[in-house]
Amino acid sequence: MEGSLLHMSEIAFPIKDLTRRKLQTSLVIVGLTICTAATVFLTIFGENLGFEIAFATGGKLTAGFSNMFSRFIFVVGFLNIVAGAVIVSFLVSIMMSERVRDIGVMKATGCLRATVLSYFLTELSIIVLTSCIIGTVCGILANFACIHLLNAMGFSIAQKSLNLWMVLFIFFIFVLVSHIFGIRPIAKATRVKPAEALSPLYSFGTTLGLGRHGFSKLGFTFKMAYRSLLRRKNVTQRAIICLAVVLTLVSVAMVGGIVANQTTQDYVKRAIGENVVLISHPNISEQYVNLLSQFLETEETSPIDYLNPEYSIPDSLVSRLSTVPGVQKADPRLVLEATIHEVPGVIINPEEPGTYIPVGDHRSSNALVLGIEPERTVSEWLILGRTLEETDLYSVLIGDSLALKTFDNPEKQSLRVFSQNFDIAGVCLDPINNGDVVYVPLKVLSKLVNQTTCNVLLLEINPSNRSHVLIEIEKEISGTDLAVSELNGILGKHLNFLNLLWSSVMLLPLFSLVAATICLLSYMMLTITSQQREFSIMRAIGAKPKAVVKMIFAQALIVTLVSGGIGIFVGFFITFVFLIPEPVISYSTVISIVGWLLIVLGFLSLSSLYPAIKTMKKSVASVLAQYS
């Protein structure tokens, strides 16, 4: 009983001490909570959309889209962990700088360093565990909310059972990393001598000196602010590093989210085509649209006889439709489904250049097979490899999902379909049938299945004269069993789905911005506290409070601009080098990115005015009395 009471008292005192310092404690808890919640949310949300952290596993989105999104999640999750560790280390050092006097009192009254260290480690554990628990719960709730929102907007996304092992892994990673980085400033603070700790002029974590001369072209306020930052070089460097890491996270999440949204939408537009009209039998039209819908929701597709003569489109009708005024392209296709067989290839042995080794296996997979005329297709896919040429006979393009699950090295292998072997020219990013697709030259496929006509015709029309063109097309197919379907509707659903997907991720910059604001506020509070005597002397000899506030704002602006320059540069580098292949950046996207980043930096700088104005409300006499 006595042991349990003693244990409770050992925890009760640190808790009481933390509640006395509500602002500092809240800043640390909120900063770490945000990082934990963001990582948990991204991981669970990604799994619900059908991909894992490092490898695409099917479900919604093709393998190519999933890999891009999973890379984004992995990088942002890693940056969240790094940011969480840096924030904890920085904020704990800030908190310890304000506890140096307490340490001096404890050591002066006879407490051993080990006792002082264990006391503050208990406080650290309370803060870290509280933050990680709240962050984990918030991340799980945010995932449920986003899935519910997407379902409410018409997208069928099943709520998978919670991956407790993954959640626990993230939780323990944050707990472990936060303790490792939080212990260092505590251990350093407990080494301070009692006489130094009790001195009102001593400032933990700062290196006081005369500083350097500011740049001559800067105004007086900025020169004084610059010299003041250099006098406190250690804490300024830590603040810049902390803010740079957080702003790197903000840049990757914001810039990466905006650019990835536009880029993935462009990939889909290129694959499906814009202003495209589908001409086919109603049964084929329904099947084709369902196959396109596999990208964003699970649609049941019933077996269909694609070679049924009723589904054929005569060549004469294709010719007439291609000459209708306003029709820019006519893309005849023969749509089939078949089993694709992997054919192993041979590559040079990288360990013994003079020898060869086999690559691949004998796997098989069901896939959509489309016969196309490469020179007439409305699709302009993103392709790894080369495109099909008009002269290609026994070469094919395969979808990204089919390439991932059926082949080891597609460009060095072949496939067999309808008892014919084909070389793989390239891998394309295509949403139809969720990437399980093979594009074969129409002439060759027609001979293999003994079908001389196509069963699908895609027409790219001029949008400026859309109504008139559609009327003319209707006239041409009147008297047949064919129907006209516009694909802009299903294309719009694809674009809306991707937009909602990336919009959910775009919540992260808001969380990261809050974390960055917390870091800057904490830094400014420490800076102002350590300079209170100087500011009070300035006011006592006639300086106006406005001049002091301007100097504090100038310090915050310098720190923000330096850390922002570093963070934004690193964020851009990660985004465009590692995350997004062939990014699509329009003029409006550039304006949007620049605008948002300026807002972020402006908000951070303006947030420093709060502690500055709060400090100026204190009387000069009360501040100077603390140092007498």
Stockholm file with secondary structure:
# STOCKHOLM 1.0

chainA/1-628         MEGSLLHMSEIAFPIKDLTRRKLQTSLVIVGLTICTAATVFLTIFGENLGFEIAFATGGKLTAGFSNMFSRFIFVVGFLNIVAGAVIVSFLVSIMMSERVRDIGVMKATGCLRATVLSYFLTELSIIVLTSCIIGTVCGILANFACIHLLNAMGFSIAQKSLNLWMVLFIFFIFVLVSHIFGIRPIAKATRVKPAEALSPLYSFGTTLGLGRHGFSKLGFTFKMAYRSLLRRKNVTQRAIICLAVVLTLVSVAMVGGIVANQTTQDYVKRAIGENVVLISHPNISEQYVNLLSQFLETEETSPIDYLNPEYSIPDSLVSRLSTVPGVQKADPRLVLEATIHEVPGVIINPEEPGTYIPVGDHRSSNALVLGIEPERTVSEWLILGRTLEETDLYSVLIGDSLALKTFDNPEKQSLRVFSQNFDIAGVCLDPINNGDVVYVPLKVLSKLVNQTTCNVLLLEINPSNRSHVLIEIEKEISGTDLAVSELNGILGKHLNFLNLLWSSVMLLPLFSLVAATICLLSYMMLTITSQQREFSIMRAIGAKPKAVVKMIFAQALIVTLVSGGIGIFVGFFITFVFLIPEPVISYSTVISIVGWLLIVLGFLSLSSLYPAIKTMKKSVASVLAQYS
#=GR chainA/1-628 SS CHHHHHHHHHHHHHHHHHHHTHHHHHHHHHHHHHHHHHHHHHHHHHHHTTBCSSSBCSSSSCHHHHHHHHHHHHHHHHHHHHHHHHHHHHHHHHHHHTSHHHHHHHHHTTCCHHHHHHHHHHHHHHHHHHHHHHHHHHHHHHHHHHHHHHHHTTCCCCCCCCCHHHHHHHHHHHHHHHHHHHHHHHHHHTTSCHHHHHCTTCCTTCCCSCCCCCCTTSCHHHHHHHHHHHHTHHHHHHHHHHHHHHHHHHHHHHHHHHHHHHHHHHHHHHHHCSSEEEEECHHHHHHHHHHHHTTTSCCCCCCCCTTCGGGCBCHHHHHHHHTSTTEEEEEEEEEEEEEEEEECEEEECSSSTTSEEEECCCCEEEEEEEEECGGGCSCCCCEEECCCCTTCSSEEEEEHHHHHHHCSSGGGCEEEETTEEEEEEEEECCCGGGGCEEEEEHHHHHHHHTCCSBSEEEEEECGGGHHHHHHHHHHHHTTSSCEEEETHHHHHHHHHHHHHHHHHHTHHHHHHHHHHHHHHHHHHHHHHHHTHHHHHHHHHTTCCHHHHHHHHHHHHHHHHHHHHHHHHHHHHHHIIIIICSSCCCCHHHHHHHHHHHHHHHHHHHHHTHHHHHHHHTSCHHHHHHTTC
#=GC SS_cons         CHHHHHHHHHHHHHHHHHHHTHHHHHHHHHHHHHHHHHHHHHHHHHHHTTBCSSSBCSSSSCHHHHHHHHHHHHHHHHHHHHHHHHHHHHHHHHHHHTSHHHHHHHHHTTCCHHHHHHHHHHHHHHHHHHHHHHHHHHHHHHHHHHHHHHHHTTCCCCCCCCCHHHHHHHHHHHHHHHHHHHHHHHHHHTTSCHHHHHCTTCCTTCCCSCCCCCCTTSCHHHHHHHHHHHHTHHHHHHHHHHHHHHHHHHHHHHHHHHHHHHHHHHHHHHHHCSSEEEEECHHHHHHHHHHHHTTTSCCCCCCCCTTCGGGCBCHHHHHHHHTSTTEEEEEEEEEEEEEEEEECEEEECSSSTTSEEEECCCCEEEEEEEEECGGGCSCCCCEEECCCCTTCSSEEEEEHHHHHHHCSSGGGCEEEETTEEEEEEEEECCCGGGGCEEEEEHHHHHHHHTCCSBSEEEEEECGGGHHHHHHHHHHHHTTSSCEEEETHHHHHHHHHHHHHHHHHHTHHHHHHHHHHHHHHHHHHHHHHHHTHHHHHHHHHTTCCHHHHHHHHHHHHHHHHHHHHHHHHHHHHHHIIIIICSSCCCCHHHHHHHHHHHHHHHHHHHHHTHHHHHHHHTSCHHHHHHTTC
//
